Amino acid sequence: MENGSGVLSLWELFKLGGVFMWPLLGFSTAALGIILDRCVFLLYHRLRVDALAPRVLSSIEGGKIAEAAAFLEPLQKRSMAARVLLCLVNHAELPEGRLEKAVETEAQGCVNALEAGFGFLTAISSLASLTGFLGTVSGMIGAFRSIAEAVEVNAQIVANGIYEALITTVFGLIIAIVSMAAYYILSSVADRFAVRTEQTCSELITALARRGDLKGPGKDQGPAP
């Protein structure tokens, strides 16, 4: 099954791995699809909150809340940072506690959108490695069965069986490593966005409080009976 150079092709390795290579193929396809989807999503949705914060802060300090909203409105479709900041300026009349809650809810929705599919990557990583080991165990069983049935046992019988059995482990571990690496990289992007957004919103809410634009506790309540 080797070509002229003694190197097996990918398809030949796939066939040598046996039936467990098919679920591994499914896991690799799913992982690749999720990774590409998340990369396209991140490229389309800009996450740079620091590119918007100075302009919004300047408008807030100048008492121009409507100007900040007008600046952010056309950007919210492609910028998650703009979506969160727009929520903040649109609810600037709320008491501080309710404003923070509204902004936190919007930011959490954006983070959830960023992290869509992350759970599948971790699941694929675990399942791929386990499936690879299962394929190896199955191959080893077949190898020892061949040894038991052989009239004359030689090193080639043992070596070939183990060689084929370990192919599924290699493929499973490759899929697991790629999936976990992608998960950690994408998670770090989402985490940085969440932290930077929280810091920026805290600064903007503080600026609103300094100007006295925020209602204090109970100011949105009606008169006591």
C-alpha positions as a Python dict, from the first residue, in 0.01 Angstrom:
ca = {
    (1, 'M'): (0, 0, 0),
    (2, 'E'): (302, 227, -21),
    (3, 'N'): (379, 436, -326),
    (4, 'G'): (714, 442, -502),
    (5, 'S'): (873, 665, -240),
    (6, 'G'): (756, 444, 45),
    (7, 'V'): (518, 709, 182),
    (8, 'L'): (151, 634, 233),
    (9, 'S'): (-105, 875, 94),
    (10, 'L'): (-367, 1029, 319),
    (11, 'W'): (-637, 808, 172),
    (12, 'E'): (-426, 497, 227),
    (13, 'L'): (-370, 598, 589),
    (14, 'F'): (-744, 657, 622),
    (15, 'K'): (-820, 305, 498),
    (16, 'L'): (-559, 155, 726),
    (17, 'G'): (-723, 320, 1028),
    (18, 'G'): (-1038, 116, 983),
    (19, 'V'): (-1399, 195, 1064),
    (20, 'F'): (-1319, 442, 1343),
    (21, 'M'): (-1167, 679, 1089),
    (22, 'W'): (-1516, 769, 971),
    (23, 'P'): (-1632, 930, 1298),
    (24, 'L'): (-1293, 1100, 1315),
    (25, 'L'): (-1356, 1241, 969),
    (26, 'G'): (-1691, 1373, 1092),
    (27, 'F'): (-1528, 1533, 1397),
    (28, 'S'): (-1258, 1697, 1187),
    (29, 'T'): (-1516, 1834, 942),
    (30, 'A'): (-1731, 1972, 1223),
    (31, 'A'): (-1432, 2129, 1400),
    (32, 'L'): (-1308, 2291, 1079),
    (33, 'G'): (-1658, 2424, 1005),
    (34, 'I'): (-1691, 2579, 1354),
    (35, 'I'): (-1342, 2734, 1340),
    (36, 'L'): (-1403, 2889, 997),
    (37, 'D'): (-1746, 3014, 1105),
    (38, 'R'): (-1603, 3184, 1416),
    (39, 'C'): (-1314, 3337, 1221),
    (40, 'V'): (-1552, 3485, 962),
    (41, 'F'): (-1777, 3608, 1244),
    (42, 'L'): (-1487, 3782, 1417),
    (43, 'L'): (-1366, 3938, 1094),
    (44, 'Y'): (-1713, 4073, 1019),
    (45, 'H'): (-1794, 4200, 1369),
    (46, 'R'): (-1538, 4453, 1486),
    (47, 'L'): (-1458, 4426, 1856),
    (48, 'R'): (-1231, 4730, 1903),
    (49, 'V'): (-1411, 4916, 2181),
    (50, 'D'): (-1111, 5143, 2234),
    (51, 'A'): (-1163, 5285, 1884),
    (52, 'L'): (-1506, 5416, 1985),
    (53, 'A'): (-1462, 5503, 2353),
    (54, 'P'): (-1282, 5841, 2319),
    (55, 'R'): (-1547, 5985, 2085),
    (56, 'V'): (-1833, 5864, 2305),
    (57, 'L'): (-1662, 5986, 2623),
    (58, 'S'): (-1605, 6328, 2467),
    (59, 'S'): (-1973, 6354, 2372),
    (60, 'I'): (-2084, 6250, 2721),
    (61, 'E'): (-1854, 6499, 2890),
    (62, 'G'): (-1989, 6767, 2661),
    (63, 'G'): (-2346, 6675, 2748),
    (64, 'K'): (-2416, 6559, 2391),
    (65, 'I'): (-2578, 6221, 2454),
    (66, 'A'): (-2781, 6240, 2132),
    (67, 'E'): (-2463, 6305, 1935),
    (68, 'A'): (-2303, 5991, 2082),
    (69, 'A'): (-2611, 5788, 1991),
    (70, 'A'): (-2607, 5924, 1635),
    (71, 'F'): (-2239, 5831, 1605),
    (72, 'L'): (-2293, 5474, 1727),
    (73, 'E'): (-2620, 5397, 1550),
    (74, 'P'): (-2480, 5325, 1200),
    (75, 'L'): (-2190, 5125, 1346),
    (76, 'Q'): (-2386, 4876, 1555),
    (77, 'K'): (-2454, 4630, 1272),
    (78, 'R'): (-2088, 4535, 1233),
    (79, 'S'): (-1945, 4648, 1565),
    (80, 'M'): (-2040, 4467, 1883),
    (81, 'A'): (-1863, 4734, 2084),
    (82, 'A'): (-2087, 4998, 1924),
    (83, 'R'): (-2392, 4789, 2014),
    (84, 'V'): (-2300, 4783, 2381),
    (85, 'L'): (-2208, 5153, 2396),
    (86, 'L'): (-2528, 5245, 2213),
    (87, 'C'): (-2726, 5057, 2476),
    (88, 'L'): (-2547, 5264, 2740),
    (89, 'V'): (-2617, 5605, 2586),
    (90, 'N'): (-2976, 5511, 2498),
    (91, 'H'): (-3044, 5427, 2862),
    (92, 'A'): (-2845, 5712, 3013),
    (93, 'E'): (-3159, 5846, 3184),
    (94, 'L'): (-3193, 5534, 3400),
    (95, 'P'): (-3068, 5510, 3758),
    (96, 'E'): (-2710, 5388, 3779),
    (97, 'G'): (-2796, 5038, 3897),
    (98, 'R'): (-3052, 4980, 3622),
    (99, 'L'): (-2818, 5128, 3361),
    (100, 'E'): (-2540, 4891, 3463),
    (101, 'K'): (-2782, 4599, 3444),
    (102, 'A'): (-2901, 4697, 3096),
    (103, 'V'): (-2545, 4734, 2967),
    (104, 'E'): (-2439, 4408, 3132),
    (105, 'T'): (-2726, 4224, 2964),
    (106, 'E'): (-2636, 4365, 2621),
    (107, 'A'): (-2268, 4287, 2667),
    (108, 'Q'): (-2346, 3932, 2779),
    (109, 'G'): (-2556, 3881, 2467),
    (110, 'C'): (-2262, 3991, 2251),
    (111, 'V'): (-2021, 3761, 2436),
    (112, 'N'): (-2264, 3471, 2398),
    (113, 'A'): (-2277, 3537, 2024),
    (114, 'L'): (-1898, 3537, 2011),
    (115, 'E'): (-1875, 3209, 2203),
    (116, 'A'): (-2132, 3021, 1993),
    (117, 'G'): (-1989, 2681, 1905),
    (118, 'F'): (-1713, 2690, 2166),
    (119, 'G'): (-1876, 2409, 2361),
    (120, 'F'): (-1877, 2193, 2049),
    (121, 'L'): (-1503, 2248, 2005),
    (122, 'T'): (-1429, 2119, 2354),
    (123, 'A'): (-1665, 1825, 2301),
    (124, 'I'): (-1504, 1740, 1966),
    (125, 'S'): (-1160, 1756, 2128),
    (126, 'S'): (-1258, 1501, 2393),
    (127, 'L'): (-1455, 1275, 2160),
    (128, 'A'): (-1188, 1272, 1889),
    (129, 'S'): (-913, 1165, 2128),
    (130, 'L'): (-1133, 899, 2286),
    (131, 'T'): (-1242, 770, 1946),
    (132, 'G'): (-878, 751, 1839),
    (133, 'F'): (-788, 545, 2146),
    (134, 'L'): (-1093, 325, 2088),
    (135, 'G'): (-977, 263, 1733),
    (136, 'T'): (-634, 172, 1864),
    (137, 'V'): (-775, -74, 2117),
    (138, 'S'): (-993, -228, 1846),
    (139, 'G'): (-690, -257, 1618),
    (140, 'M'): (-484, -417, 1893),
    (141, 'I'): (-756, -674, 1950),
    (142, 'G'): (-745, -757, 1581),
    (143, 'A'): (-364, -778, 1591),
    (144, 'F'): (-366, -1020, 1883),
    (145, 'R'): (-635, -1224, 1716),
    (146, 'S'): (-412, -1254, 1410),
    (147, 'I'): (-130, -1367, 1633),
    (148, 'A'): (-353, -1627, 1800),
    (149, 'E'): (-468, -1761, 1462),
    (150, 'A'): (-122, -1762, 1302),
    (151, 'V'): (55, -2092, 1266),
    (152, 'E'): (390, -1922, 1282),
    (153, 'V'): (423, -1592, 1469),
    (154, 'N'): (677, -1339, 1346),
    (155, 'A'): (759, -977, 1418),
    (156, 'Q'): (590, -852, 1101),
    (157, 'I'): (248, -977, 1213),
    (158, 'V'): (277, -789, 1542),
    (159, 'A'): (431, -476, 1392),
    (160, 'N'): (173, -439, 1115),
    (161, 'G'): (-117, -481, 1355),
    (162, 'I'): (17, -222, 1600),
    (163, 'Y'): (110, 13, 1315),
    (164, 'E'): (-244, 14, 1179),
    (165, 'A'): (-397, 37, 1525),
    (166, 'L'): (-205, 352, 1618),
    (167, 'I'): (-318, 545, 1310),
    (168, 'T'): (-654, 629, 1470),
    (169, 'T'): (-479, 758, 1781),
    (170, 'V'): (-263, 992, 1573),
    (171, 'F'): (-559, 1130, 1380),
    (172, 'G'): (-770, 1162, 1695),
    (173, 'L'): (-497, 1353, 1879),
    (174, 'I'): (-438, 1586, 1583),
    (175, 'I'): (-807, 1674, 1574),
    (176, 'A'): (-814, 1721, 1952),
    (177, 'I'): (-506, 1947, 1952),
    (178, 'V'): (-636, 2166, 1669),
    (179, 'S'): (-980, 2193, 1830),
    (180, 'M'): (-844, 2287, 2172),
    (181, 'A'): (-593, 2535, 2029),
    (182, 'A'): (-870, 2706, 1834),
    (183, 'Y'): (-1091, 2707, 2143),
    (184, 'Y'): (-829, 2879, 2360),
    (185, 'I'): (-741, 3135, 2093),
    (186, 'L'): (-1104, 3225, 2023),
    (187, 'S'): (-1187, 3228, 2394),
    (188, 'S'): (-906, 3472, 2462),
    (189, 'V'): (-1049, 3706, 2197),
    (190, 'A'): (-1394, 3691, 2357),
    (191, 'D'): (-1249, 3740, 2706),
    (192, 'R'): (-1048, 4044, 2601),
    (193, 'F'): (-1358, 4196, 2445),
    (194, 'A'): (-1561, 4134, 2762),
    (195, 'V'): (-1295, 4284, 2992),
    (196, 'R'): (-1230, 4589, 2775),
    (197, 'T'): (-1602, 4653, 2727),
    (198, 'E'): (-1663, 4631, 3102),
    (199, 'Q'): (-1382, 4878, 3171),
    (200, 'T'): (-1503, 5123, 2905),
    (201, 'C'): (-1865, 5110, 3018),
    (202, 'S'): (-1755, 5169, 3376),
    (203, 'E'): (-1562, 5480, 3265),
    (204, 'L'): (-1860, 5611, 3067),
    (205, 'I'): (-2105, 5552, 3353),
    (206, 'T'): (-1866, 5734, 3585),
    (207, 'A'): (-1857, 6025, 3338),
    (208, 'L'): (-2238, 6033, 3332),
    (209, 'A'): (-2246, 6031, 3711),
    (210, 'R'): (-1998, 6320, 3730),
    (211, 'R'): (-2219, 6527, 3505),
    (212, 'G'): (-2524, 6444, 3713),
    (213, 'D'): (-2704, 6285, 3416),
    (214, 'L'): (-2776, 5966, 3610),
    (215, 'K'): (-3065, 5943, 3850),
    (216, 'G'): (-2971, 5852, 4201),
    (217, 'P'): (-3126, 5563, 4387),
    (218, 'G'): (-3497, 5617, 4416),
    (219, 'K'): (-3511, 5919, 4186),
    (220, 'D'): (-3715, 5726, 3937),
    (221, 'Q'): (-3966, 5636, 4206),
    (222, 'G'): (-4289, 5820, 4254),
    (223, 'P'): (-4366, 6013, 4574),
    (224, 'A'): (-4412, 5806, 4884),
    (225, 'P'): (-4778, 5759, 4983),
}
